[in-house]
Amino acid sequence: MPDVVHVIGASGRSGAALCRALTTRGTHVVPVIRNGARYAAAFPDASVGSEFEEAPRIADLTDPVSALASVLADATVIVCTAHARNIPALVAAAPKAARLICLGSTRKFTHWPDAHGNGVLKGERALFASGRDGVILHPTMIYGAQGEDNVQRLAALLSRLPVVPLPAGGRALVQPIHQDDVTASLLAAIDRQWVGPHAVVIAGPVAVAYRDFVALVARAAGMPSRFVLALPGSVLMAAAVATAWLPKCPSVGPGEIRRLLEDKNFDIWPMINQLNVVPRSLETGLGQLFLRR
């Protein structure tokens, strides 16, 4: 277990959760952030020294490499929870001996490439081309974080819809992972002595059809089950545009509808074998999430 860990993206959901977990186990955290106001919102007590021993360091990953290099000059272990598109800048700026732990996304596997997925692929290529010791973890849909809008937005939609229209009846598979299991995976990756670059998918234990995911969210939120209406993806993508204009209705983009047509199921044996993290069941995770509300 390293004594000091630099966390880039400390004010984001996964970054904030990791910083708190590291502090709880006695690790000195060096928060690296871009936006001071967002950090203050994530850690309201940090300004009086009750959260972390060290004040946040300000760095924009799009700034010249020299600026980032000065912020990371004393780093031995760096965790980057910012978007993986920034990994090339991290590789260029980080001390040569520093281990790099990065957060990617299973969006890299999508059949409909977009800026998000392409950025993840770019970051992974940069890490592997560097030959640096470390790993990029690719989580599936993350739920259960403070302020997350995956499950919470779905629950808000379910509260307003008597039926749930889903492309192809919601038969495509999803495998969400709880934020606490993402944090546990990051902690395990920090503690492991990686030799060369690696990539590991982290996901929930079992893939479920999206229609079953919807039913589990409704049940955990204390709502009755909803009838699933099967509609063509093209119809729903056109209708999704209208959600931006409906009052109090969470917006849904056409790209999100399209991604509901592809299976997102993954083998978690590498996660268990290399990180020794066994993720919680979806039923357990959703129960914990709505219990906290």
Contacts in CASP RR format, 6 or more apart in sequence:
PFRMAT RR
TARGET T0000
AUTHOR 0000-0000-0000
METHOD contacts of the structure
MODEL  1
MPDVVHVIGASGRSGAALCRALTTRGTHVVPVIRNGARYAAAFPDASVGS
EFEEAPRIADLTDPVSALASVLADATVIVCTAHARNIPALVAAAPKAARL
ICLGSTRKFTHWPDAHGNGVLKGERALFASGRDGVILHPTMIYGAQGEDN
VQRLAALLSRLPVVPLPAGGRALVQPIHQDDVTASLLAAIDRQWVGPHAV
VIAGPVAVAYRDFVALVARAAGMPSRFVLALPGSVLMAAAVATAWLPKCP
SVGPGEIRRLLEDKNFDIWPMINQLNVVPRSLETGLGQLFLRR
1 25 0 8 1.000
1 27 0 8 1.000
1 190 0 8 1.000
1 191 0 8 1.000
2 27 0 8 1.000
2 76 0 8 1.000
2 77 0 8 1.000
2 190 0 8 1.000
2 191 0 8 1.000
3 27 0 8 1.000
3 28 0 8 1.000
4 27 0 8 1.000
4 28 0 8 1.000
4 29 0 8 1.000
4 30 0 8 1.000
4 75 0 8 1.000
4 76 0 8 1.000
4 77 0 8 1.000
5 22 0 8 1.000
5 27 0 8 1.000
5 28 0 8 1.000
5 29 0 8 1.000
5 30 0 8 1.000
5 77 0 8 1.000
5 78 0 8 1.000
5 79 0 8 1.000
5 190 0 8 1.000
6 30 0 8 1.000
6 32 0 8 1.000
6 72 0 8 1.000
6 75 0 8 1.000
6 77 0 8 1.000
6 78 0 8 1.000
6 79 0 8 1.000
7 15 0 8 1.000
7 18 0 8 1.000
7 19 0 8 1.000
7 22 0 8 1.000
7 29 0 8 1.000
7 30 0 8 1.000
7 31 0 8 1.000
7 32 0 8 1.000
7 78 0 8 1.000
7 79 0 8 1.000
7 81 0 8 1.000
8 32 0 8 1.000
8 59 0 8 1.000
8 61 0 8 1.000
8 78 0 8 1.000
8 79 0 8 1.000
8 80 0 8 1.000
8 81 0 8 1.000
8 82 0 8 1.000
8 86 0 8 1.000
8 90 0 8 1.000
9 15 0 8 1.000
9 31 0 8 1.000
9 32 0 8 1.000
9 33 0 8 1.000
9 34 0 8 1.000
9 80 0 8 1.000
9 81 0 8 1.000
9 82 0 8 1.000
10 16 0 8 1.000
10 18 0 8 1.000
10 19 0 8 1.000
10 29 0 8 1.000
10 31 0 8 1.000
10 32 0 8 1.000
10 33 0 8 1.000
10 39 0 8 1.000
10 42 0 8 1.000
10 56 0 8 1.000
10 81 0 8 1.000
11 31 0 8 1.000
11 33 0 8 1.000
11 35 0 8 1.000
11 36 0 8 1.000
11 38 0 8 1.000
11 39 0 8 1.000
11 41 0 8 1.000
11 42 0 8 1.000
11 43 0 8 1.000
11 56 0 8 1.000
12 38 0 8 1.000
12 42 0 8 1.000
12 81 0 8 1.000
13 142 0 8 1.000
13 145 0 8 1.000
13 146 0 8 1.000
13 147 0 8 1.000
13 148 0 8 1.000
13 179 0 8 1.000
14 81 0 8 1.000
14 103 0 8 1.000
14 142 0 8 1.000
14 145 0 8 1.000
14 179 0 8 1.000
14 182 0 8 1.000
14 183 0 8 1.000
14 186 0 8 1.000
15 79 0 8 1.000
15 81 0 8 1.000
16 42 0 8 1.000
16 43 0 8 1.000
16 146 0 8 1.000
17 145 0 8 1.000
17 146 0 8 1.000
17 179 0 8 1.000
17 180 0 8 1.000
17 182 0 8 1.000
17 183 0 8 1.000
18 79 0 8 1.000
18 81 0 8 1.000
18 183 0 8 1.000
18 186 0 8 1.000
18 187 0 8 1.000
19 29 0 8 1.000
19 31 0 8 1.000
19 43 0 8 1.000
19 51 0 8 1.000
19 52 0 8 1.000
20 51 0 8 1.000
21 183 0 8 1.000
21 187 0 8 1.000
22 29 0 8 1.000
22 187 0 8 1.000
22 190 0 8 1.000
23 29 0 8 1.000
23 51 0 8 1.000
23 52 0 8 1.000
25 187 0 8 1.000
28 53 0 8 1.000
28 54 0 8 1.000
29 52 0 8 1.000
29 53 0 8 1.000
29 54 0 8 1.000
30 54 0 8 1.000
30 57 0 8 1.000
30 75 0 8 1.000
31 39 0 8 1.000
31 46 0 8 1.000
31 52 0 8 1.000
31 54 0 8 1.000
31 56 0 8 1.000
31 57 0 8 1.000
32 56 0 8 1.000
32 57 0 8 1.000
32 58 0 8 1.000
32 59 0 8 1.000
32 71 0 8 1.000
32 72 0 8 1.000
33 39 0 8 1.000
33 56 0 8 1.000
33 57 0 8 1.000
33 58 0 8 1.000
33 59 0 8 1.000
34 58 0 8 1.000
34 59 0 8 1.000
34 60 0 8 1.000
34 61 0 8 1.000
36 56 0 8 1.000
36 58 0 8 1.000
39 46 0 8 1.000
39 56 0 8 1.000
40 46 0 8 1.000
40 47 0 8 1.000
43 51 0 8 1.000
43 52 0 8 1.000
45 51 0 8 1.000
46 52 0 8 1.000
46 55 0 8 1.000
46 56 0 8 1.000
57 71 0 8 1.000
58 71 0 8 1.000
59 67 0 8 1.000
59 68 0 8 1.000
59 71 0 8 1.000
59 72 0 8 1.000
60 67 0 8 1.000
60 68 0 8 1.000
61 68 0 8 1.000
61 82 0 8 1.000
61 86 0 8 1.000
61 89 0 8 1.000
61 90 0 8 1.000
62 86 0 8 1.000
62 89 0 8 1.000
65 89 0 8 1.000
65 92 0 8 1.000
65 93 0 8 1.000
66 93 0 8 1.000
68 89 0 8 1.000
68 90 0 8 1.000
68 93 0 8 1.000
69 92 0 8 1.000
69 93 0 8 1.000
69 94 0 8 1.000
72 78 0 8 1.000
72 93 0 8 1.000
72 94 0 8 1.000
72 95 0 8 1.000
72 98 0 8 1.000
73 95 0 8 1.000
74 95 0 8 1.000
75 94 0 8 1.000
75 95 0 8 1.000
75 98 0 8 1.000
76 95 0 8 1.000
76 97 0 8 1.000
76 98 0 8 1.000
76 99 0 8 1.000
77 98 0 8 1.000
77 99 0 8 1.000
77 101 0 8 1.000
77 190 0 8 1.000
78 90 0 8 1.000
78 94 0 8 1.000
78 98 0 8 1.000
78 99 0 8 1.000
78 100 0 8 1.000
78 101 0 8 1.000
79 101 0 8 1.000
79 102 0 8 1.000
79 103 0 8 1.000
79 186 0 8 1.000
79 190 0 8 1.000
80 86 0 8 1.000
80 87 0 8 1.000
80 90 0 8 1.000
80 100 0 8 1.000
80 101 0 8 1.000
80 102 0 8 1.000
80 103 0 8 1.000
81 103 0 8 1.000
81 186 0 8 1.000
82 103 0 8 1.000
83 104 0 8 1.000
83 116 0 8 1.000
83 119 0 8 1.000
83 120 0 8 1.000
84 102 0 8 1.000
84 103 0 8 1.000
84 104 0 8 1.000
84 105 0 8 1.000
84 119 0 8 1.000
84 120 0 8 1.000
84 122 0 8 1.000
84 123 0 8 1.000
84 124 0 8 1.000
84 136 0 8 1.000
85 119 0 8 1.000
85 120 0 8 1.000
85 122 0 8 1.000
85 123 0 8 1.000
86 123 0 8 1.000
87 100 0 8 1.000
87 102 0 8 1.000
87 122 0 8 1.000
87 123 0 8 1.000
87 124 0 8 1.000
87 126 0 8 1.000
87 127 0 8 1.000
87 136 0 8 1.000
88 122 0 8 1.000
88 123 0 8 1.000
88 126 0 8 1.000
90 100 0 8 1.000
90 102 0 8 1.000
91 100 0 8 1.000
91 126 0 8 1.000
91 127 0 8 1.000
91 130 0 8 1.000
91 132 0 8 1.000
94 100 0 8 1.000
94 132 0 8 1.000
98 132 0 8 1.000
99 132 0 8 1.000
99 133 0 8 1.000
99 134 0 8 1.000
99 190 0 8 1.000
99 193 0 8 1.000
99 194 0 8 1.000
100 127 0 8 1.000
100 132 0 8 1.000
100 133 0 8 1.000
100 134 0 8 1.000
100 135 0 8 1.000
101 134 0 8 1.000
101 135 0 8 1.000
101 137 0 8 1.000
101 186 0 8 1.000
101 189 0 8 1.000
101 190 0 8 1.000
102 123 0 8 1.000
102 127 0 8 1.000
102 134 0 8 1.000
102 135 0 8 1.000
102 136 0 8 1.000
102 137 0 8 1.000
103 136 0 8 1.000
103 137 0 8 1.000
103 139 0 8 1.000
103 182 0 8 1.000
103 186 0 8 1.000
104 120 0 8 1.000
104 123 0 8 1.000
104 124 0 8 1.000
104 136 0 8 1.000
104 137 0 8 1.000
104 138 0 8 1.000
104 139 0 8 1.000
105 116 0 8 1.000
105 117 0 8 1.000
105 120 0 8 1.000
105 138 0 8 1.000
105 139 0 8 1.000
106 138 0 8 1.000
106 139 0 8 1.000
106 140 0 8 1.000
106 201 0 8 1.000
106 203 0 8 1.000
106 264 0 8 1.000
106 266 0 8 1.000
107 114 0 8 1.000
107 116 0 8 1.000
107 117 0 8 1.000
107 120 0 8 1.000
108 117 0 8 1.000
108 120 0 8 1.000
108 121 0 8 1.000
108 124 0 8 1.000
108 138 0 8 1.000
109 264 0 8 1.000
110 117 0 8 1.000
110 259 0 8 1.000
110 262 0 8 1.000
111 262 0 8 1.000
112 255 0 8 1.000
112 258 0 8 1.000
112 259 0 8 1.000
112 262 0 8 1.000
114 255 0 8 1.000
120 138 0 8 1.000
123 136 0 8 1.000
124 136 0 8 1.000
124 199 0 8 1.000
127 134 0 8 1.000
127 136 0 8 1.000
127 197 0 8 1.000
127 199 0 8 1.000
128 197 0 8 1.000
128 199 0 8 1.000
130 197 0 8 1.000
131 196 0 8 1.000
131 197 0 8 1.000
132 196 0 8 1.000
132 197 0 8 1.000
133 193 0 8 1.000
133 194 0 8 1.000
133 195 0 8 1.000
133 196 0 8 1.000
133 197 0 8 1.000
134 189 0 8 1.000
134 194 0 8 1.000
134 196 0 8 1.000
134 197 0 8 1.000
134 198 0 8 1.000
135 189 0 8 1.000
135 192 0 8 1.000
135 194 0 8 1.000
135 197 0 8 1.000
135 198 0 8 1.000
135 199 0 8 1.000
135 200 0 8 1.000
136 197 0 8 1.000
136 198 0 8 1.000
136 199 0 8 1.000
136 200 0 8 1.000
137 182 0 8 1.000
137 185 0 8 1.000
137 186 0 8 1.000
137 189 0 8 1.000
137 199 0 8 1.000
137 200 0 8 1.000
137 201 0 8 1.000
137 202 0 8 1.000
138 199 0 8 1.000
138 200 0 8 1.000
138 201 0 8 1.000
138 202 0 8 1.000
139 177 0 8 1.000
139 182 0 8 1.000
139 185 0 8 1.000
139 201 0 8 1.000
139 202 0 8 1.000
139 203 0 8 1.000
140 174 0 8 1.000
140 175 0 8 1.000
140 176 0 8 1.000
140 177 0 8 1.000
140 201 0 8 1.000
140 202 0 8 1.000
140 203 0 8 1.000
140 204 0 8 1.000
140 264 0 8 1.000
140 266 0 8 1.000
141 150 0 8 1.000
141 174 0 8 1.000
141 175 0 8 1.000
141 176 0 8 1.000
141 177 0 8 1.000
141 264 0 8 1.000
142 148 0 8 1.000
142 150 0 8 1.000
142 176 0 8 1.000
142 177 0 8 1.000
142 178 0 8 1.000
142 179 0 8 1.000
142 182 0 8 1.000
143 150 0 8 1.000
143 151 0 8 1.000
143 176 0 8 1.000
143 177 0 8 1.000
143 178 0 8 1.000
143 179 0 8 1.000
143 285 0 8 1.000
143 286 0 8 1.000
143 289 0 8 1.000
144 151 0 8 1.000
144 178 0 8 1.000
144 179 0 8 1.000
144 180 0 8 1.000
144 285 0 8 1.000
144 288 0 8 1.000
144 289 0 8 1.000
145 179 0 8 1.000
148 179 0 8 1.000
149 250 0 8 1.000
150 176 0 8 1.000
151 176 0 8 1.000
151 217 0 8 1.000
151 286 0 8 1.000
151 289 0 8 1.000
153 250 0 8 1.000
154 214 0 8 1.000
154 217 0 8 1.000
155 217 0 8 1.000
155 218 0 8 1.000
155 221 0 8 1.000
155 223 0 8 1.000
156 250 0 8 1.000
157 249 0 8 1.000
157 250 0 8 1.000
157 252 0 8 1.000
158 164 0 8 1.000
158 214 0 8 1.000
158 217 0 8 1.000
158 218 0 8 1.000
158 221 0 8 1.000
158 223 0 8 1.000
158 226 0 8 1.000
159 221 0 8 1.000
159 223 0 8 1.000
160 248 0 8 1.000
160 249 0 8 1.000
161 226 0 8 1.000
162 226 0 8 1.000
162 227 0 8 1.000
163 226 0 8 1.000
163 227 0 8 1.000
163 228 0 8 1.000
163 229 0 8 1.000
164 211 0 8 1.000
164 214 0 8 1.000
164 226 0 8 1.000
164 227 0 8 1.000
164 228 0 8 1.000
164 229 0 8 1.000
165 228 0 8 1.000
165 229 0 8 1.000
165 231 0 8 1.000
165 236 0 8 1.000
165 239 0 8 1.000
166 210 0 8 1.000
166 211 0 8 1.000
166 214 0 8 1.000
166 228 0 8 1.000
166 229 0 8 1.000
166 230 0 8 1.000
166 231 0 8 1.000
166 236 0 8 1.000
166 260 0 8 1.000
167 230 0 8 1.000
167 231 0 8 1.000
167 232 0 8 1.000
167 233 0 8 1.000
167 236 0 8 1.000
167 257 0 8 1.000
167 260 0 8 1.000
167 261 0 8 1.000
168 230 0 8 1.000
168 233 0 8 1.000
168 260 0 8 1.000
168 261 0 8 1.000
169 211 0 8 1.000
169 228 0 8 1.000
169 229 0 8 1.000
169 230 0 8 1.000
169 231 0 8 1.000
170 209 0 8 1.000
170 210 0 8 1.000
170 211 0 8 1.000
170 214 0 8 1.000
170 228 0 8 1.000
170 230 0 8 1.000
170 260 0 8 1.000
171 209 0 8 1.000
171 210 0 8 1.000
171 211 0 8 1.000
172 209 0 8 1.000
172 210 0 8 1.000
172 260 0 8 1.000
172 261 0 8 1.000
172 262 0 8 1.000
172 263 0 8 1.000
172 264 0 8 1.000
173 207 0 8 1.000
173 208 0 8 1.000
173 209 0 8 1.000
173 210 0 8 1.000
173 263 0 8 1.000
173 264 0 8 1.000
173 265 0 8 1.000
174 207 0 8 1.000
174 208 0 8 1.000
174 209 0 8 1.000
174 210 0 8 1.000
174 213 0 8 1.000
174 264 0 8 1.000
174 265 0 8 1.000
175 203 0 8 1.000
175 204 0 8 1.000
175 206 0 8 1.000
175 207 0 8 1.000
175 208 0 8 1.000
175 264 0 8 1.000
175 265 0 8 1.000
175 266 0 8 1.000
176 203 0 8 1.000
176 204 0 8 1.000
176 213 0 8 1.000
176 282 0 8 1.000
177 202 0 8 1.000
177 203 0 8 1.000
177 204 0 8 1.000
177 279 0 8 1.000
178 204 0 8 1.000
178 279 0 8 1.000
178 280 0 8 1.000
178 285 0 8 1.000
178 288 0 8 1.000
178 289 0 8 1.000
180 280 0 8 1.000
181 202 0 8 1.000
181 204 0 8 1.000
181 277 0 8 1.000
181 279 0 8 1.000
181 280 0 8 1.000
182 202 0 8 1.000
184 275 0 8 1.000
184 277 0 8 1.000
185 200 0 8 1.000
185 202 0 8 1.000
185 271 0 8 1.000
185 275 0 8 1.000
185 277 0 8 1.000
188 275 0 8 1.000
188 276 0 8 1.000
188 277 0 8 1.000
189 200 0 8 1.000
189 275 0 8 1.000
192 274 0 8 1.000
192 275 0 8 1.000
198 274 0 8 1.000
200 270 0 8 1.000
200 271 0 8 1.000
200 274 0 8 1.000
200 275 0 8 1.000
201 266 0 8 1.000
201 267 0 8 1.000
201 268 0 8 1.000
201 270 0 8 1.000
201 271 0 8 1.000
202 268 0 8 1.000
202 271 0 8 1.000
202 275 0 8 1.000
202 277 0 8 1.000
202 279 0 8 1.000
203 266 0 8 1.000
203 268 0 8 1.000
203 271 0 8 1.000
203 279 0 8 1.000
204 268 0 8 1.000
204 279 0 8 1.000
204 280 0 8 1.000
204 282 0 8 1.000
205 268 0 8 1.000
205 278 0 8 1.000
205 279 0 8 1.000
205 280 0 8 1.000
205 281 0 8 1.000
205 282 0 8 1.000
206 281 0 8 1.000
206 282 0 8 1.000
207 263 0 8 1.000
207 264 0 8 1.000
207 265 0 8 1.000
207 266 0 8 1.000
208 216 0 8 1.000
208 282 0 8 1.000
210 260 0 8 1.000
211 228 0 8 1.000
213 282 0 8 1.000
214 226 0 8 1.000
214 228 0 8 1.000
215 225 0 8 1.000
215 226 0 8 1.000
216 282 0 8 1.000
216 283 0 8 1.000
216 286 0 8 1.000
217 286 0 8 1.000
218 224 0 8 1.000
218 225 0 8 1.000
218 226 0 8 1.000
219 225 0 8 1.000
219 286 0 8 1.000
220 283 0 8 1.000
220 286 0 8 1.000
220 287 0 8 1.000
220 289 0 8 1.000
220 290 0 8 1.000
221 290 0 8 1.000
222 290 0 8 1.000
233 257 0 8 1.000
233 258 0 8 1.000
233 261 0 8 1.000
236 257 0 8 1.000
237 253 0 8 1.000
237 254 0 8 1.000
237 255 0 8 1.000
237 257 0 8 1.000
237 258 0 8 1.000
238 254 0 8 1.000
240 251 0 8 1.000
240 252 0 8 1.000
240 253 0 8 1.000
240 254 0 8 1.000
240 255 0 8 1.000
240 256 0 8 1.000
240 257 0 8 1.000
241 253 0 8 1.000
241 254 0 8 1.000
243 249 0 8 1.000
243 250 0 8 1.000
243 251 0 8 1.000
243 252 0 8 1.000
243 253 0 8 1.000
244 251 0 8 1.000
268 279 0 8 1.000
271 277 0 8 1.000
271 279 0 8 1.000
272 278 0 8 1.000
280 288 0 8 1.000
END
